[in-house]
Amino acid sequence: MEIFKSFLKRLLITGLPLLGLYFFAQISFESNSRREHPTDAGLGIAILLFIILFLMTVGLLIDLVVRIKRKQYKVAATNIPFLLLFLFPILYIKCQMSDYCEDCFCSWLIDIVKQL
């Protein structure tokens, strides 16, 4: 039961900022479409998504290390699915915003996302 509770806590802690970003993006896109000269609101949302995911990943990594030091291995394992879910969007946004997007990892990641 403790593992289920810790999973639900992590789901709530990670879901609320992403849900808030979703609603902010919807409001931003709607108000941007009403303007006479629309701007690129998507880039700002992508940067916010990168920052939110990066901070949550750092927090989950710190929690993972603390749980392992306290020998709470089952609770520490609940961090792993969230870390894996956050890894690909962070790397994809990083690859899109970096200057050296031709190396094999970035092109592999971008090709996979394009096929989806």
Contacts in CASP RR format, 6 or more apart in sequence:
PFRMAT RR
TARGET T0000
AUTHOR 0000-0000-0000
METHOD contacts of the structure
MODEL  1
MEIFKSFLKRLLITGLPLLGLYFFAQISFESNSRREHPTDAGLGIAILLF
IILFLMTVGLLIDLVVRIKRKQYKVAATNIPFLLLFLFPILYIKCQMSDY
CEDCFCSWLIDIVKQL
2 74 0 8 1.000
2 75 0 8 1.000
3 74 0 8 1.000
3 75 0 8 1.000
3 77 0 8 1.000
3 78 0 8 1.000
6 75 0 8 1.000
6 78 0 8 1.000
7 78 0 8 1.000
10 60 0 8 1.000
10 78 0 8 1.000
10 79 0 8 1.000
10 82 0 8 1.000
13 56 0 8 1.000
14 56 0 8 1.000
14 60 0 8 1.000
14 82 0 8 1.000
14 86 0 8 1.000
17 52 0 8 1.000
17 56 0 8 1.000
18 52 0 8 1.000
21 45 0 8 1.000
21 48 0 8 1.000
21 49 0 8 1.000
21 52 0 8 1.000
24 45 0 8 1.000
24 48 0 8 1.000
25 41 0 8 1.000
25 42 0 8 1.000
25 45 0 8 1.000
28 41 0 8 1.000
28 42 0 8 1.000
28 45 0 8 1.000
29 41 0 8 1.000
29 42 0 8 1.000
32 38 0 8 1.000
32 39 0 8 1.000
32 41 0 8 1.000
46 93 0 8 1.000
46 96 0 8 1.000
49 89 0 8 1.000
49 93 0 8 1.000
50 89 0 8 1.000
50 90 0 8 1.000
50 93 0 8 1.000
50 94 0 8 1.000
50 97 0 8 1.000
53 86 0 8 1.000
53 89 0 8 1.000
53 90 0 8 1.000
53 93 0 8 1.000
54 90 0 8 1.000
56 82 0 8 1.000
56 86 0 8 1.000
57 83 0 8 1.000
57 86 0 8 1.000
57 87 0 8 1.000
57 90 0 8 1.000
60 79 0 8 1.000
60 82 0 8 1.000
60 83 0 8 1.000
60 86 0 8 1.000
61 79 0 8 1.000
61 83 0 8 1.000
63 76 0 8 1.000
63 79 0 8 1.000
64 76 0 8 1.000
64 79 0 8 1.000
64 80 0 8 1.000
64 83 0 8 1.000
67 73 0 8 1.000
67 75 0 8 1.000
67 76 0 8 1.000
67 79 0 8 1.000
68 76 0 8 1.000
88 109 0 8 1.000
91 105 0 8 1.000
91 109 0 8 1.000
92 109 0 8 1.000
92 110 0 8 1.000
92 113 0 8 1.000
95 101 0 8 1.000
95 105 0 8 1.000
95 106 0 8 1.000
95 109 0 8 1.000
95 110 0 8 1.000
96 110 0 8 1.000
98 106 0 8 1.000
100 106 0 8 1.000
101 107 0 8 1.000
101 110 0 8 1.000
END
